[in-house]
Amino acid sequence: MKKKIIAILIAIILIIIILVTTIKITNTKEAKSDLTTIRLAEVTHSVFYAPLYIAIENGYFEDEGIEIELILTPGADKVSAAVLSNTVDVGFAGTESSIYVYAGGESDYLVTFAGLTKRDGQFILARDCSSEFSLEDLYGREILVGRAGGMPAVNFLNAMKNAGVDIDKINVNFSIDFASLSGTFIGGVGDYVNLFEPTATTVVNVSDACIVDSIGRLSGEVPYTAFYARKSYIENNEELLIGFTKAIAKGLDYIKENDSNTIASVILPQFPDSALNDIITIIDNYKKYDSWLSTPYITESSFNNLQDMLIDNNLLEDYVPYSDLINNLYE
């Protein structure tokens, strides 16, 4: 008799557990179904974009009724093409891609509504780490910067111009494809190389190289990576994108208010193949050189700084209107 009672009690407990679990799953599905999905094309998946991943991991988008479908779309030109073709709703890449679309005469052009990073994310790596680095150490040496006309190379040239460095005294190698820079440098080519994270830290870990300076620090503030959508999409979904921008603002606030260890622990699920200590080091580097905006607002001066670079490098014939291409939704 006692065994029967125990068996009945166990059965009741199991039924209660199943019911509670079922209710939780149902509620979660219903909550998810109430969210509006935004398809977001990101130009690359990097710790450089930590505030975006903070907003995802901490549920800031969900707080605004948004579910993010993150789609890796390598290349700023491919991101803009995806937005223009309605494959995605929002693009996340360099603002220069929206400038090119506007200058090309597209009627439903791309409008940037929020920013994230405010300077180039490249670092200069050196083989010789025995003494304190000076930009004049580049004179007579070879540096790998990526292809001519690409934004990494353009930002490097602008950085040297701002610093008063005579570029003609440097052997600037434009022949190595961006994706091959790290492998070529590790293989023995070049005295210096410009690399983004996490590649820069990886190269430091596997070689005797060291990070000696930041291209972004020298090149100045620009809307380096920002969020844009078609003009018509913003007009039809302004409230939704205001919520999106609020989530990004919370991510930026979190970056300002927390140390690298805390930030790295939150975004670690976004980088399952990376070591926590490496992510901490990378965030330390970006904090050191003030890489992130304090708010998603994009200033006219930073936008014009970007256009100056494009015009100087013959990538843009004339200035395009800030008021047309930037529609700050941050309040």
C-alpha positions as CSV (number, residue, x, y, z in Angstrom):
1,M,0.0,0.0,0.0
2,K,2.8,2.4,1.0
3,K,4.6,1.6,-2.3
4,K,1.4,2.5,-4.3
5,I,1.1,5.8,-2.5
6,I,4.7,6.7,-3.2
7,A,4.3,5.7,-6.9
8,I,1.2,7.9,-7.1
9,L,3.0,10.9,-5.5
10,I,6.0,10.5,-7.9
11,A,3.6,10.4,-10.8
12,I,1.8,13.5,-9.6
13,I,5.1,15.3,-9.2
14,L,6.3,14.3,-12.7
15,I,3.0,15.5,-14.1
16,I,3.3,18.9,-12.4
17,I,6.9,19.3,-13.6
18,I,5.8,18.5,-17.2
19,L,2.9,21.0,-17.0
20,V,5.1,23.8,-15.6
21,T,7.8,23.1,-18.2
22,T,5.2,23.1,-21.0
23,I,3.7,26.4,-19.8
24,K,7.1,28.0,-19.6
25,I,7.9,26.9,-23.2
26,T,4.6,28.1,-24.4
27,N,5.0,31.5,-22.7
28,T,8.5,31.8,-24.2
29,K,7.2,31.0,-27.7
30,E,4.3,33.5,-27.3
31,A,6.7,36.2,-26.0
32,K,9.0,35.5,-29.0
33,S,6.0,35.7,-31.4
34,D,5.3,39.2,-30.1
35,L,8.7,40.5,-31.3
36,T,9.3,42.1,-34.7
37,T,12.2,40.6,-36.5
38,I,14.9,42.9,-38.0
39,R,17.2,41.2,-40.4
40,L,20.6,42.7,-39.8
41,A,23.6,42.2,-42.1
42,E,26.9,42.7,-40.4
43,V,30.1,43.3,-42.4
44,T,32.1,41.0,-40.1
45,H,31.8,39.4,-36.7
46,S,34.3,41.1,-34.5
47,V,34.9,42.1,-30.8
48,F,35.1,45.6,-32.3
49,Y,31.3,45.6,-32.4
50,A,31.0,44.6,-28.7
51,P,28.2,47.1,-27.9
52,L,26.0,45.4,-30.5
53,Y,26.6,42.0,-29.0
54,I,26.0,43.4,-25.5
55,A,22.6,44.6,-26.7
56,I,21.8,41.2,-28.1
57,E,23.1,39.1,-25.1
58,N,21.5,41.4,-22.4
59,G,18.1,41.4,-24.1
60,Y,18.1,45.1,-24.9
61,F,16.5,44.5,-28.3
62,E,13.8,42.3,-26.8
63,D,13.0,45.1,-24.3
64,E,12.2,47.2,-27.4
65,G,10.0,44.4,-28.9
66,I,12.7,43.4,-31.5
67,E,14.3,40.1,-32.4
68,I,17.6,40.4,-34.3
69,E,18.4,38.0,-37.1
70,L,22.1,38.5,-37.5
71,I,23.4,37.7,-41.0
72,L,27.2,37.7,-41.6
73,T,27.7,39.5,-45.0
74,P,31.5,40.0,-45.6
75,G,32.3,43.2,-47.5
76,A,30.7,46.7,-47.2
77,D,29.6,46.5,-50.9
78,K,27.8,43.2,-50.2
79,V,26.1,44.7,-47.1
80,S,24.7,47.6,-49.1
81,A,23.6,45.3,-51.9
82,A,21.7,43.1,-49.4
83,V,19.9,46.2,-48.0
84,L,19.0,47.6,-51.5
85,S,17.7,44.2,-52.6
86,N,15.5,43.8,-49.5
87,T,17.4,40.7,-48.5
88,V,17.9,42.3,-45.2
89,D,16.3,45.3,-43.4
90,V,19.3,47.0,-41.9
91,G,23.0,47.1,-42.9
92,F,25.9,47.4,-40.5
93,A,29.1,48.5,-42.2
94,G,31.1,51.6,-43.1
95,T,29.1,54.7,-43.9
96,E,31.2,55.1,-47.1
97,S,29.1,52.4,-48.7
98,S,25.9,54.5,-48.3
99,I,27.8,57.5,-49.7
100,Y,28.7,55.5,-52.9
101,V,25.1,54.4,-53.3
102,Y,23.8,58.0,-53.0
103,A,26.5,59.4,-55.4
104,G,25.5,56.7,-57.9
105,G,22.0,58.2,-58.2
106,E,19.9,55.6,-56.3
107,S,16.5,57.1,-55.5
108,D,15.7,54.9,-52.5
109,Y,19.2,55.4,-51.2
110,L,20.7,54.3,-47.9
111,V,20.3,56.5,-44.8
112,T,22.4,56.0,-41.7
113,F,20.3,56.3,-38.5
114,A,22.7,55.2,-35.8
115,G,26.5,54.8,-35.2
116,L,28.6,52.4,-33.2
117,T,32.3,52.8,-33.7
118,K,33.9,56.3,-34.1
119,R,37.3,55.4,-35.5
120,D,39.2,52.8,-37.5
121,G,39.8,49.6,-35.6
122,Q,43.2,48.7,-37.1
123,F,46.4,48.4,-35.1
124,I,50.0,48.8,-36.3
125,L,52.0,45.6,-35.4
126,A,55.8,45.6,-35.4
127,R,58.4,42.8,-35.5
128,D,60.9,44.8,-33.4
129,C,59.4,45.3,-29.9
130,S,62.7,46.1,-28.2
131,S,62.3,49.9,-28.1
132,E,59.6,52.5,-27.8
133,F,57.8,53.0,-31.2
134,S,57.7,56.3,-33.1
135,L,56.0,56.8,-36.5
136,E,59.3,57.8,-37.9
137,D,60.4,54.2,-37.3
138,L,58.3,53.5,-40.4
139,Y,60.8,55.4,-42.6
140,G,62.7,53.1,-44.9
141,R,60.6,50.1,-43.8
142,E,57.9,48.0,-45.4
143,I,54.3,48.1,-44.0
144,L,51.5,45.9,-45.3
145,V,48.2,47.8,-45.4
146,G,45.8,46.0,-47.8
147,R,44.7,46.9,-51.3
148,A,44.9,50.4,-52.6
149,G,41.5,52.2,-52.4
150,G,40.2,49.9,-49.6
151,M,39.1,51.7,-46.4
152,P,41.9,50.1,-44.3
153,A,44.5,51.5,-46.7
154,V,42.6,54.9,-47.0
155,N,42.5,55.2,-43.2
156,F,46.2,54.4,-42.9
157,L,47.1,57.1,-45.5
158,N,44.9,59.6,-43.7
159,A,46.5,58.7,-40.3
160,M,49.9,59.4,-41.7
161,K,48.8,62.7,-43.3
162,N,47.3,63.8,-39.9
163,A,50.5,62.9,-38.1
164,G,52.7,64.8,-40.6
165,V,54.5,61.6,-41.7
166,D,56.1,61.7,-45.2
167,I,54.4,58.8,-46.9
168,D,57.0,58.8,-49.7
169,K,59.7,57.7,-47.1
170,I,57.7,54.5,-46.3
171,N,57.6,51.4,-48.4
172,V,53.8,51.0,-48.4
173,N,52.8,47.5,-49.7
174,F,49.3,47.6,-51.3
175,S,49.7,44.2,-53.1
176,I,48.5,41.9,-50.3
177,D,44.8,41.1,-50.1
178,F,43.2,42.1,-46.8
179,A,42.4,38.5,-45.9
180,S,46.0,37.4,-46.4
181,L,47.7,40.2,-44.4
182,S,48.3,38.2,-41.2
183,G,49.5,35.1,-42.9
184,T,51.9,37.0,-45.2
185,F,53.3,38.9,-42.2
186,I,53.8,35.8,-40.1
187,G,55.5,34.3,-43.2
188,G,58.2,37.0,-43.0
189,V,57.0,39.7,-45.4
190,G,57.1,43.3,-44.1
191,D,58.4,45.0,-41.1
192,Y,55.0,46.3,-40.0
193,V,51.4,45.3,-40.7
194,N,48.0,46.9,-40.0
195,L,45.5,44.4,-38.6
196,F,42.1,44.4,-37.0
197,E,41.2,42.4,-33.9
198,P,41.0,39.6,-33.2
199,T,43.6,38.9,-35.8
200,A,46.1,41.4,-34.3
201,T,46.0,39.6,-30.9
202,T,46.3,36.2,-32.6
203,V,49.4,37.3,-34.5
204,V,50.9,38.7,-31.3
205,N,50.2,35.3,-29.6
206,V,51.8,33.2,-32.3
207,S,54.8,35.4,-33.2
208,D,57.2,37.9,-31.6
209,A,55.2,40.8,-33.0
210,C,53.6,43.5,-30.8
211,I,50.9,46.2,-31.1
212,V,52.6,49.6,-31.2
213,D,49.9,52.1,-32.2
214,S,46.3,52.6,-33.4
215,I,45.3,53.8,-36.9
216,G,42.0,55.0,-35.5
217,R,43.8,57.2,-32.9
218,L,45.8,58.9,-35.7
219,S,43.1,59.0,-38.4
220,G,40.5,60.8,-36.3
221,E,36.7,60.4,-35.7
222,V,34.5,59.1,-38.5
223,P,31.3,57.1,-38.6
224,Y,33.4,54.0,-39.1
225,T,30.8,51.4,-38.7
226,A,27.1,52.4,-38.5
227,F,23.6,51.2,-39.1
228,Y,21.7,52.1,-42.2
229,A,18.5,51.2,-44.1
230,R,16.7,52.3,-47.3
231,K,15.2,55.7,-47.0
232,S,11.7,54.2,-47.5
233,Y,12.2,51.6,-44.8
234,I,13.1,54.2,-42.2
235,E,10.1,56.3,-43.2
236,N,7.8,53.3,-42.8
237,N,9.4,51.9,-39.7
238,E,10.7,54.9,-37.7
239,E,9.3,53.8,-34.3
240,L,10.8,50.3,-34.7
241,L,14.2,51.8,-35.6
242,I,14.0,54.2,-32.7
243,G,13.6,51.2,-30.4
244,F,16.6,49.6,-32.2
245,T,18.7,52.7,-31.6
246,K,17.7,52.7,-27.9
247,A,19.0,49.2,-27.6
248,I,22.3,50.2,-29.2
249,A,22.5,53.2,-26.8
250,K,22.2,50.8,-23.9
251,G,25.0,48.7,-25.3
252,L,27.2,51.7,-25.6
253,D,26.4,52.7,-22.0
254,Y,27.3,49.2,-20.8
255,I,30.7,49.4,-22.5
256,K,31.4,52.8,-20.8
257,E,30.2,51.6,-17.3
258,N,31.9,48.2,-17.1
259,D,35.4,46.8,-17.2
260,S,36.8,44.6,-20.0
261,N,36.4,41.4,-17.9
262,T,32.7,42.0,-17.4
263,I,32.1,42.9,-21.0
264,A,34.0,39.9,-22.3
265,S,32.1,37.5,-20.1
266,V,28.8,38.8,-21.6
267,I,29.8,38.6,-25.2
268,L,31.7,35.3,-25.0
269,P,28.8,33.3,-26.4
270,Q,29.2,35.3,-29.6
271,F,32.7,34.0,-29.9
272,P,32.7,30.3,-28.9
273,D,36.1,29.6,-30.5
274,S,37.9,32.5,-28.6
275,A,39.5,32.4,-25.2
276,L,38.0,34.7,-22.6
277,N,41.5,36.3,-21.9
278,D,42.0,37.1,-25.6
279,I,38.6,38.9,-25.7
280,I,39.5,40.8,-22.5
281,T,42.8,41.9,-24.2
282,I,41.0,43.0,-27.3
283,I,38.5,45.0,-25.4
284,D,41.3,46.6,-23.4
285,N,42.9,47.7,-26.7
286,Y,39.7,49.3,-28.0
287,K,39.0,51.0,-24.7
288,K,42.5,52.3,-24.6
289,Y,42.1,54.0,-28.0
290,D,38.6,55.3,-27.4
291,S,37.1,53.3,-30.3
292,W,33.3,53.4,-29.5
293,L,30.9,56.3,-29.7
294,S,29.4,57.5,-26.4
295,T,25.9,57.6,-28.0
296,P,24.6,56.4,-31.4
297,Y,24.5,60.1,-32.6
298,I,26.7,60.8,-35.7
299,T,28.0,64.3,-36.0
300,E,28.4,66.3,-39.2
301,S,32.1,66.9,-38.5
302,S,32.8,63.1,-38.3
303,F,30.8,62.5,-41.5
304,N,32.7,65.3,-43.3
305,N,36.0,63.8,-42.1
306,L,35.1,60.6,-43.8
307,Q,34.2,62.4,-47.0
308,D,37.5,64.3,-46.9
309,M,39.4,61.0,-46.9
310,L,37.3,59.6,-49.8
311,I,37.9,62.8,-51.9
312,D,41.6,62.9,-51.0
313,N,41.9,59.3,-52.4
314,N,39.8,59.9,-55.5
315,L,37.0,57.7,-54.3
316,L,34.4,60.5,-54.3
317,E,34.1,63.5,-56.6
318,D,32.3,65.9,-54.4
319,Y,30.6,66.1,-51.0
320,V,27.2,64.7,-50.4
321,P,24.6,66.3,-48.0
322,Y,24.8,65.2,-44.4
323,S,21.1,66.1,-44.0
324,D,20.2,63.5,-46.7
325,L,22.4,60.6,-45.6
326,I,22.3,60.9,-41.8
327,N,19.0,60.7,-39.9
328,N,19.9,60.4,-36.3
329,L,17.1,58.5,-34.4
330,Y,18.9,58.8,-31.1
331,E,17.1,61.3,-28.9
